[in-house]
Structures are given as structure tokens and as C-alpha cells.
Amino acid sequence: MVRVKLTKTELKARTDALKRFQRFLPMLQLKKQQLQGEIAGIAAKAEETSAKEAALREGMNSWIGLLATDSSLISGLIKVKSVNTGSANIAGVAIPTFESVDTEVGKIDKWETPAWIDDAVDVATKLLTLQCERAIYEEQKRLVTEELQLTSQRVNLFEKVKIPECKEAIRVIKIALGDEQTAAVTRGKIAKSRTPQSDDAEEGAA
């Protein structure tokens, strides 16, 4: 227990602090719940994107063998020029949002390449786009998870440290002030019983 001053001023300070912590705690708990829900939503979007990737790859099975026989046809043919992102705010956390991907496709000689190369380029472009989108979701999850950890720490601090400390300090101060008041009353009675008036009254009675 943190040592406290056993004064009325300290009692007021601790009482005010307790009210402040009790007022902020529900807001922190709500924010924690919101962040947890957002993380679940982001994870679902990332899984959906991964499922789309898997479906695309599965659709390539019918002609992927052709690409395997001469992978140089598409190697280095497509590259990402830029990933276009926006921004959003989730429970006070700034996160990037996926918008689109700009890709660059190398020159294709229609006479020197097989007909299926166009399909390969189209699928590869879609895969690159999905991979970039999933990367944005992963970054969103990282940022929101960091905020969740900080919020959880604050909730625990308020629930397990600050509020109990204030309540205990208030209890101790009230007991001390009560004891002090009782002692003061007792001293007052003793002092009153020893006043000159009391002594004269006792002598007159004698």
C-alpha cells in the first residue's frame, strides 16, 4: 500500500481520483470491446482474401503445367508499381485501408508467346492484388492489436491498482481522521473537567 497523508486534503484528493478512475474505466472497457471486435472483423477479411487466393490458384491447375515447362515466359513480366491506400480511424487508431494496386506488365510479343500467356498475366495480376490487400489487413491488425494491448493494460491498471489503492487510502484516512476526532473530543472533556470553575465547585461543595 502506498503511504498517504492522513489529512482531509489528502482524503479529498483520493476521493476525486477515485471518481475519475471510476468514470474513465467503463469507457476504457468499451474501447477494449470495440478493438476486440475490430480485430475479429479484420481477421475475417484477411481470411476471405486468402480464400480468394486459394481459389485462384486452384483454378490455375488446369494450365499451370504449361507455365512450369517455361516459367521464363512470365518471370519478371509483372511487377507492382504502387499500392494505393486510404486511411480510416478505428476507436482512435489510424489505420491504412486498401484501395487498389498499380501493376506494370512487360511487353508481350504476341507472335513469340503462347496464347495462354494472357490468362497467366491476368491471374498473376489478381494474385498480386490479393496479396497486397492481405498485407494491408495484416498491418491493420498489427496496429489495432497494439492499441488493444495498451488499452488492456490501462483497464488492468485501473481495476487492479488505482481503484483499489484509492479505496484503501480513503478507508485508512477516514479511520485516522475518525480516531483523531474521537481523541480531540476526549481531550476536550478532560480539559473541561480540569477548569478552575470545576475546581471551585468542588471546593464549595466541601
Secondary structure, 3 states (H helix, E strand, C coil): CCCCCCCHHHHHHHHHHHHHHHHHHHHHHHHHHHHHHHHHHHHHHHHHHHHHHHHHHHHHHHCHHHHHHCHHHCCCCEEEEEEEEEEEEECCEEEEEEEEEEEEECCCCCCCCCCCHHHHHHHHHHHHHHHHHHHHHHHHHHHHHHHHHHHHHHHHHHHHHHHHHHHHHHHHHHHHHHHHHHHHHHHHHHHHHCCHHHHHHHHHHC
